[in-house]
Amino acid sequence: MKRIIIAGLLVLSGITPALGAAPECDRACLSGLITQYVDALVARDPARLPLAPDVRFTEDSRELPLGQGLWQATLARGAFRHDYLDVRAQVAAAHVELREGAQPVLFSLVLYVKERRIAGIETLVQRITPGSRMQPTMLGSPLAHLDDPVPAERRMSRNAMIRTALTYTEGLRIGSFVNAPTPFGPQAYRVENGMFMAGYGCPRESCPDILTQRIIPHPDVVASVAAVDEEKGVVLLWMNFGDTNSYGPGNALVTLEAFKVYDGQIHVVHAFFRTLPAATQRNWPTLDAMNVPAPGSIEARLRRAEDEAAIERLLLEYGRTLDARDFAAYAALFAPEGKWKGALGTYTGPKEIQEAMERIFAAATDIPRGSNFHVMSNFIIDVQGDRATAKSMFVFYRMEGNKPVAEVAGRYEDVLVRIGGVWKFLERNALPPG
């Protein structure tokens, strides 16, 4: 089975973003550089830009002198723009609509920033003509939710965001988002080249479901991480879909595609793409790739199995610590902001949860310690990066002599989070069996 190749590992550029270094350009600075670039492009004057020495420029993966390519066109600004700002890596990326006469130009831009100057410029250009198969209808306003900041409690780690975005690439590779599996949110949608293609909120009478829609396999798809906007929860991937005999002889779709990712799910997919030779390589470095296994790889499957085993142990420890009346250990199974919800109330944080259980069991004098136990079963666990969901059943037994008597049965629905490498309950809902 072929694996998704992280293309940027073949680093053909001398520019490598310095992850972990103190950022020299904040979000406003990065966004401002995008604005400066677009203004200079429209003015056909690259001298307006704050450039580092030996700045490197590519258009459609071809190395060009700055000022060539789209710089030679007569352009105007369009109404559409989405920025993806990677402060940690000092990368400023955007999808921008330009106009060449009456026709849209779909412009993808990735700027590599060093000491507040532009050290590298990566662009992808798709000109829309009256004969283009896809005619944009969604460029009049920003896409819903794509620019919304993600609340801190719903964010994922950087690597978990990338792993989640790459499940989309895995779905393309095998021809099934269901089997990948690709975790789409309940209101997820996809827009490509300004057209609404699938998912929630379709403006047409019918659109395919984003999860179950039929897609052809793309066995040679290649992915590379271009930017990670941790505040907005967006991963930008460069992808070459490979030659599937679908895009003309020897051709493939090449794209810079944005994925809105939080709560372990993909909520928005937005792409500008064009057709290029299938042999096209990105020729820019990928970000964070060393720590991200390909979704279909043995390493990824092993990591998922280890996570599921750790979560199953957490679910069992819940029953064991409760039966032992070790309420401190029981409460430690919850994240600092973790919640317990059930018929007896809602409690937040380990301290409040511990105090609540101490009160509840102190009043249950008819069930002393050692005379009862939980049986936990029917685990269904879904891991997505550093967050997961779980469903399970339980039966609470008390002993009458040597005979166990089922006292209460029910089910749990959980949201879990990995903190410092350890899985904790972010939310545990105790529910009736139905």
Phi, psi and omega per residue, in radians:
M1 nan 2.301 -3.119
K2 -1.341 2.522 3.101
R3 -1.727 2.679 2.985
I4 -1.144 2.260 -3.124
I5 -1.606 2.262 3.012
I6 -1.458 1.710 -2.879
A7 -1.077 -0.635 -3.033
G8 -1.215 -0.125 3.074
L9 -1.102 -0.430 3.032
L10 -1.496 1.327 -2.985
V11 -1.268 1.929 -3.127
L12 -1.803 0.123 3.139
S13 -2.006 2.647 3.070
G14 -1.467 -0.055 -3.088
I15 -1.677 2.056 3.109
T16 -2.190 2.022 -3.138
P17 -1.017 2.436 -3.075
A18 -1.623 1.504 3.118
L19 -1.142 2.451 3.074
G20 1.568 -0.262 3.109
A21 -1.295 2.724 3.118
A22 -1.095 2.188 -3.089
P23 -1.135 2.396 3.122
E24 -1.794 -0.214 -3.105
C25 -2.341 2.024 -3.118
D26 -1.436 -3.011 -3.058
R27 -1.072 -0.753 -3.140
A28 -1.103 -0.692 3.122
C29 -1.124 -0.812 -3.139
L30 -1.101 -0.778 3.123
S31 -1.107 -0.649 3.111
G32 -1.116 -0.606 3.094
L33 -1.161 -0.622 3.059
I34 -1.089 -0.808 3.122
T35 -1.039 -0.786 3.108
Q36 -1.040 -0.700 -3.119
Y37 -1.144 -0.818 -3.129
V38 -1.091 -0.744 3.127
D39 -1.068 -0.769 -3.141
A40 -1.156 -0.662 3.131
L41 -1.105 -0.796 3.134
V42 -1.121 -0.625 3.116
A43 -1.406 -0.120 -3.109
R44 0.989 0.764 -3.056
D45 -2.449 1.479 -3.141
P46 -1.134 -0.270 3.116
A47 -1.133 -0.267 3.101
R48 -1.268 -0.243 -2.996
L49 -1.539 2.549 3.013
P50 -1.417 1.621 -2.990
L51 -1.769 2.472 2.979
A52 -1.352 2.746 3.050
P53 -1.025 2.545 3.089
D54 1.013 0.673 3.099
V55 -1.021 2.477 -3.127
R56 -1.904 2.421 -3.067
F57 -2.347 2.254 3.009
T58 -2.237 2.554 2.999
E59 -2.240 2.132 -3.090
D60 0.956 0.709 3.102
S61 1.225 0.134 3.070
R62 -1.759 2.288 3.105
E63 -1.321 2.244 -3.120
L64 -2.356 2.748 2.936
P65 -1.151 2.419 3.102
L66 -1.079 2.269 -3.041
G67 1.935 -0.210 3.077
Q68 -1.676 -3.120 3.126
G69 1.196 -2.319 -3.081
L70 -1.065 -0.389 3.107
W71 -1.030 -0.392 -3.118
Q72 -1.460 -0.149 -3.072
A73 -1.493 2.730 3.039
T74 -1.611 1.920 -2.971
L75 -2.127 2.769 2.962
A76 -2.327 2.787 3.113
R77 -1.294 2.478 2.980
G78 -1.665 -2.976 -3.073
A79 -1.663 -0.158 -2.923
F80 -1.911 2.316 3.050
R81 -2.805 2.327 2.980
H82 -2.259 2.218 3.123
D83 -1.733 2.577 3.062
Y84 -2.271 1.859 -2.915
L85 -1.922 2.005 -3.111
D86 -1.845 1.566 -3.063
V87 -1.146 -0.690 -3.082
R88 -1.099 -0.726 -3.117
A89 -1.614 -0.069 -3.085
Q90 0.987 0.948 3.087
V91 -2.207 2.297 3.082
A92 -2.055 2.070 -3.084
A93 -2.213 2.773 -3.116
A94 -2.810 2.684 2.827
H95 -1.856 2.167 -3.033
V96 -2.319 2.384 2.979
E97 -1.617 2.219 2.968
L98 -1.987 2.935 3.095
R99 -2.198 2.312 3.031
E100 -2.034 1.659 -2.924
G101 1.166 -2.219 -3.137
A102 -1.568 -0.065 -2.989
Q103 -1.794 2.443 3.087
P104 -1.246 2.568 2.951
V105 -2.109 2.054 -3.128
L106 -1.565 1.974 -2.927
F107 -2.035 2.085 3.051
S108 -1.831 2.328 -3.009
L109 -2.337 2.319 3.013
V110 -2.271 2.057 3.122
L111 -1.873 2.281 3.060
Y112 -1.749 2.139 -2.956
V113 -1.953 2.351 3.084
K114 -2.417 2.126 -3.126
E115 0.916 0.774 3.070
R116 1.162 0.261 3.072
R117 -2.113 2.729 -3.111
I118 -1.451 2.005 -3.119
A119 -1.758 -0.348 -3.138
G120 -2.651 2.548 -3.099
I121 -2.349 2.051 3.104
E122 -2.028 2.209 -3.112
T123 -2.343 2.683 3.036
L124 -2.349 2.254 -2.981
V125 -2.163 2.187 3.047
Q126 -2.176 1.974 3.077
R127 -1.537 2.262 3.085
I128 -1.660 2.221 3.104
T129 -2.017 2.909 3.088
P130 -0.998 -0.433 3.137
G131 -1.588 -0.005 -3.130
S132 -1.108 2.422 -3.109
R133 -1.093 -0.638 -3.128
M134 -1.881 2.107 3.118
Q135 -1.904 2.115 -3.050
P136 -1.100 2.385 3.048
T137 -2.253 -0.028 -3.007
M138 -2.039 0.417 -3.068
L139 -1.758 0.095 -3.086
G140 -1.381 -0.315 -3.109
S141 -2.691 2.833 3.116
P142 -1.053 2.623 3.116
L143 -1.271 2.504 -3.075
A144 -1.040 2.239 2.979
H145 1.279 -0.186 -3.040
L146 -1.127 -0.614 -3.113
D147 -1.632 -0.017 -3.098
D148 -1.174 2.265 3.002
P149 -1.103 2.542 3.117
V150 -1.621 2.192 3.093
P151 -0.961 2.550 -3.033
A152 -0.966 -0.658 -3.076
E153 -1.279 -0.194 -3.137
R154 -1.879 -0.046 -3.136
R155 -1.315 2.755 3.076
M156 -1.975 2.849 3.045
S157 -1.147 2.805 -3.121
R158 -0.995 -0.851 -3.132
N159 -1.164 -0.622 3.106
A160 -1.153 -0.643 3.058
M161 -1.050 -0.803 -3.122
I162 -1.126 -0.773 3.140
R163 -1.038 -0.700 -3.133
T164 -1.171 -0.776 3.111
A165 -1.052 -0.659 -3.114
L166 -1.226 -0.255 3.019
T167 -1.151 -0.460 3.048
Y168 -1.151 -0.791 3.104
T169 -1.074 -0.669 3.091
E170 -1.121 -0.679 3.069
G171 -1.058 -0.719 3.055
L172 -1.084 -0.747 -3.078
R173 -1.039 -0.795 -3.060
I174 -1.655 -0.124 3.131
G175 1.377 0.489 3.126
S176 -2.828 2.012 3.024
F177 -1.272 -0.444 3.109
V178 -1.152 -0.791 -3.047
N179 -1.463 -0.213 -3.071
A180 -1.011 -0.803 -0.310
P181 -1.468 2.575 3.096
T182 -1.769 2.065 -3.012
P183 -1.497 1.486 3.096
F184 -1.398 2.481 3.017
G185 -1.225 2.885 -3.059
P186 -1.135 -0.395 3.121
Q187 -2.033 0.515 -3.121
A188 -1.208 2.565 3.083
Y189 -2.582 2.896 -3.121
R190 -2.333 2.316 3.066
V191 -2.159 2.282 -3.135
E192 -2.234 2.231 3.132
N193 0.834 0.711 3.063
G194 1.391 0.137 3.102
M195 -2.008 2.376 3.072
F196 -1.312 2.100 -2.992
M197 -1.855 -0.626 -3.030
A198 -2.871 2.700 2.956
G199 1.783 -2.866 -3.010
Y200 -1.215 2.405 3.059
G201 1.463 0.376 -3.116
C202 -1.023 2.229 -3.130
P203 -1.366 -0.185 3.099
R204 -1.612 3.060 -3.115
E205 -1.108 -0.601 3.136
S206 -2.617 2.468 3.016
C207 -2.370 2.624 3.095
P208 -1.154 2.674 3.009
D209 -1.174 2.363 -3.039
I210 -1.143 -0.510 -3.126
L211 -1.443 -0.804 -2.955
T212 -1.695 -0.047 -3.106
Q213 -1.006 2.636 3.124
R214 -1.373 2.254 3.071
I215 -2.342 2.566 3.114
I216 -1.387 2.627 3.055
P217 -1.137 2.492 3.048
H218 -2.132 1.328 -2.968
P219 -1.112 -0.350 -3.090
D220 -1.872 0.312 -3.132
V221 -1.047 2.435 -3.120
V222 -2.146 2.379 -3.120
A223 -2.226 2.547 3.099
S224 -2.549 2.426 -3.076
V225 -1.489 2.098 -3.120
A226 -1.663 -0.653 -3.110
A227 -2.837 2.684 3.061
V228 -2.330 1.903 3.101
D229 -1.592 1.689 -3.014
E230 -1.231 -0.520 -3.141
E231 -1.257 -0.751 -3.136
K232 -1.561 -0.119 3.130
G233 1.201 0.751 -3.093
V234 -2.129 2.288 2.989
V235 -1.905 2.242 3.088
L236 -1.852 2.070 3.129
L237 -1.915 2.362 2.837
W238 -1.510 2.316 3.133
M239 -2.405 2.480 2.929
N240 -1.993 2.045 -3.013
F241 -1.287 -0.233 -3.126
G242 1.441 2.857 -3.106
D243 -1.434 1.928 3.106
T244 -2.001 0.255 -3.054
N245 1.078 0.463 -3.106
S246 -1.989 -0.273 -2.984
Y247 -2.119 0.415 -3.085
G248 1.722 2.685 -3.071
P249 -0.984 2.155 3.070
G250 1.260 0.220 -3.069
N251 -1.918 2.888 3.089
A252 -2.592 2.763 2.952
L253 -1.357 2.348 3.034
V254 -2.132 2.344 -2.985
T255 -2.526 2.710 2.772
L256 -1.947 1.955 -2.920
E257 -2.112 2.267 -3.080
A258 -1.764 2.409 -3.137
F259 -2.195 2.071 3.060
K260 -1.437 2.032 -2.964
V261 -2.268 2.170 2.966
Y262 -2.860 2.871 -3.092
D263 0.947 0.497 3.118
G264 1.273 0.258 -3.075
Q265 -2.337 2.766 3.013
I266 -1.673 2.231 -3.052
H267 -1.959 -0.520 3.102
V268 -2.441 2.434 3.005
V269 -2.175 2.162 -3.117
H270 -2.354 2.221 -3.049
A271 -2.354 2.446 2.759
F272 -1.909 2.176 3.125
F273 -2.404 2.889 3.056
R274 -2.568 2.924 3.114
T275 -1.598 2.243 3.104
L276 -2.403 2.932 3.062
P277 -0.981 2.462 -3.081
A278 -1.072 -0.388 3.136
A279 -1.375 -0.029 -3.092
T280 -1.040 2.251 3.015
Q281 -1.910 2.761 -3.119
R282 -1.245 -0.794 3.131
N283 1.169 0.447 2.979
W284 -2.292 2.702 -3.094
P285 -1.255 2.522 3.016
T286 -1.463 2.701 3.111
L287 -1.730 2.405 2.920
D288 1.122 0.223 -2.956
A289 -1.204 -0.500 -3.035
M290 -1.073 -0.459 -3.077
N291 -1.725 0.099 -3.023
V292 -2.083 1.821 3.104
P293 -1.224 2.594 3.020
A294 -1.029 2.407 -3.016
P295 -0.983 -0.552 -3.106
G296 -1.622 0.090 -3.036
S297 -1.369 2.865 3.072
I298 -1.076 -0.688 3.129
E299 -1.050 -0.757 -3.133
A300 -1.149 -0.720 3.140
R301 -1.163 -0.652 3.101
L302 -1.144 -0.742 3.121
R303 -1.066 -0.741 3.130
R304 -1.111 -0.733 3.132
A305 -1.106 -0.712 3.114
E306 -1.126 -0.732 3.115
D307 -1.112 -0.758 3.139
E308 -1.110 -0.677 3.111
A309 -1.143 -0.704 3.130
A310 -1.154 -0.664 3.129
I311 -1.231 -0.705 3.079
E312 -1.046 -0.692 3.087
R313 -1.099 -0.699 3.089
L314 -1.049 -0.765 -3.141
L315 -1.101 -0.675 3.117
L316 -1.254 -0.649 3.116
E317 -1.111 -0.533 3.081
Y318 -0.989 -0.882 3.132
G319 -1.185 -0.711 -3.098
R320 -1.114 -0.818 -3.104
T321 -1.185 -0.587 3.117
L322 -1.200 -0.756 3.121
D323 -1.113 -0.592 3.139
A324 -1.422 -0.082 -3.070
R325 1.017 0.541 3.056
D326 -1.586 1.356 -2.972
F327 -1.219 -0.471 3.072
A328 -1.162 -0.797 3.103
A329 -1.163 -0.643 3.095
Y330 -1.059 -0.850 -3.103
A331 -1.158 -0.523 -3.138
A332 -1.196 -0.193 3.086
L333 -1.313 -0.180 -3.089
F334 -1.750 2.552 3.040
A335 -1.154 2.809 -3.139
P336 -0.920 -0.587 3.118
E337 -1.825 0.254 -3.078
G338 -1.106 2.607 -3.119
K339 -2.127 2.495 2.917
W340 -1.974 2.206 -3.132
K341 -2.193 2.359 3.108
G342 -2.998 -2.998 -3.103
A343 -1.105 -0.391 -3.105
L344 -1.548 -0.013 3.106
G345 2.282 -3.016 3.087
T346 -2.179 2.263 -3.090
Y347 -2.273 2.436 -3.038
T348 -2.147 2.285 3.093
G349 1.500 2.565 -3.079
P350 -0.961 -0.691 -3.103
K351 -1.114 -0.857 -3.117
E352 -1.159 -0.659 3.127
I353 -1.149 -0.767 3.117
Q354 -1.067 -0.810 -3.133
E355 -1.096 -0.676 3.139
A356 -1.126 -0.772 -3.122
M357 -1.199 -0.616 3.083
E358 -1.081 -0.733 3.109
R359 -1.140 -0.805 -3.065
I360 -1.089 -0.804 -3.075
F361 -1.368 -0.433 3.046
A362 -1.132 -0.561 3.139
A363 -1.407 -0.306 -3.096
A364 -1.564 1.156 -3.069
T365 -1.212 -0.302 -3.136
D366 -1.419 -0.094 -3.138
I367 -2.231 1.357 -3.129
P368 -1.232 2.821 3.138
R369 -1.042 2.431 3.125
G370 1.600 -0.162 -3.120
S371 -1.882 0.271 -3.132
N372 -2.666 2.856 3.079
F373 -2.833 2.738 3.079
H374 -1.741 2.517 2.914
V375 -2.024 2.071 -3.106
M376 -1.844 2.457 -3.057
S377 -2.755 -3.140 3.019
N378 0.982 0.843 -3.100
F379 -1.289 2.261 2.985
I380 -2.197 1.981 -2.992
I381 -2.139 2.298 3.116
D382 -2.213 1.934 -3.087
V383 -1.718 2.283 3.053
Q384 -2.341 1.608 -3.140
G385 1.193 -2.182 -3.110
D386 -1.670 0.196 3.046
R387 -2.242 2.776 -3.134
A388 -2.731 2.820 2.972
T389 -2.143 2.666 3.118
A390 -2.543 2.555 3.002
K391 -2.221 2.497 -3.136
S392 -2.746 2.927 3.083
M393 -2.028 2.730 3.051
F394 -2.506 2.657 2.944
V395 -2.251 2.276 3.125
F396 -1.796 2.079 -3.113
Y397 -1.873 2.532 2.885
R398 -2.092 2.705 -3.048
M399 -1.676 2.310 2.938
E400 -1.990 1.646 -2.992
G401 1.194 -2.123 3.088
N402 -1.731 0.166 -3.056
K403 -1.864 2.114 3.056
P404 -1.354 2.357 3.138
V405 -2.107 2.150 3.135
A406 -1.187 2.100 -3.081
E407 -1.714 -0.812 -3.081
V408 -2.514 2.485 3.014
A409 -2.227 2.651 3.139
G410 -3.011 -2.888 -3.125
R411 -2.483 2.782 3.089
Y412 -2.119 2.448 2.945
E413 -2.146 2.139 -2.948
D414 -2.181 2.594 2.868
V415 -2.019 2.288 -3.050
L416 -2.168 2.716 -3.124
V417 -2.441 2.501 3.089
R418 -1.590 2.155 3.126
I419 -2.190 2.057 -3.130
G420 1.013 0.581 3.129
G421 1.463 0.023 -3.092
V422 -2.051 2.302 3.115
W423 -1.363 2.362 3.140
K424 -2.332 2.784 3.007
F425 -1.331 2.129 2.955
L426 -1.562 -0.580 3.069
E427 -2.706 2.226 3.055
R428 -2.116 2.130 3.129
N429 -1.907 2.026 3.081
A430 -1.623 2.106 -2.979
L431 -2.250 2.813 3.028
P432 -1.141 2.899 -3.023
P433 -1.137 -0.392 -2.994
G434 -1.018 nan nan
